[in-house]
Amino acid sequence: MRFRDRSDAGRRLAQHLVAYAGRADVVVLALPRGGVPVGYEVARFLAAPLDVFVVRKLGVPGHEELAMGALAAGGRRVLNRGVVEGLGLSAADIEAVTAAEKEMVDERVRAYRGDRPPPAVEGRIVILVDDGLATGATMRAAVTALREQAPSRLVVAVPIAAPQACEDMEGYADEVVCACTPEPFMAVGAWYDDFSQTTDDEVRDLLAGAEAWVRGGQR
């Protein structure tokens, strides 16, 4: 399975979530930035509200592409103990990276939501969407943080995932929907014809569009 772009991936992912269509207790939360175009199509198909849930990777100092964990909005942190212990990272190293990324999380929340409060998820079905799962570190941080807000059900939904990451996620979410789990996996972007970066302006435009059609009762 290949996707033209994230919008195409969202429309195809939505077909796997039809059981949640038209329910008043469903909210779709997308991981920015790449998850938002996917989440927009899912939310439109389900006739559900859309919002963002900001999560930032915690990169190893000097090797930032390697994740030692992730930090979610609200301050919840998940660490990859294998990476931390394997590289002998100190508590000071971890706290320094966490502090810097917390500023980025707070900045992104303000940029995307402004003064609007985060959506209430207590007692609701939360469908958490991204454009793919490679290691699943950021998604695990998001799920762990959202658990503390007592949703009735947490569903992780992605168009493409590494088979192991999809399997591992089942230990965190109530339901995991991976539309495709190719082997070999390679990388999330390898399964998209267009995997260009989603901009902050695009995120804001999609959120505004979703808010408008929910207010208008449109699907």
URLIN-V58217 format. One record per helix or strand of 3 or more residues. SS is the DSSP state (alpha for helix, beta for strand). FROM is the first residue (numbers start at 1). TO is the last residue. If there is no record, write none. Layout:
ss	from	to
SS	FROM	TO
SS	FROM	TO
This chain:
ss	from	to
alpha	6	20
beta	26	30
alpha	34	46
beta	49	52
beta	55	60
beta	63	72
beta	77	79
alpha	81	86
alpha	91	113
beta	125	130
alpha	137	147
beta	153	161
alpha	163	169
beta	175	180
alpha	188	191
alpha	200	215
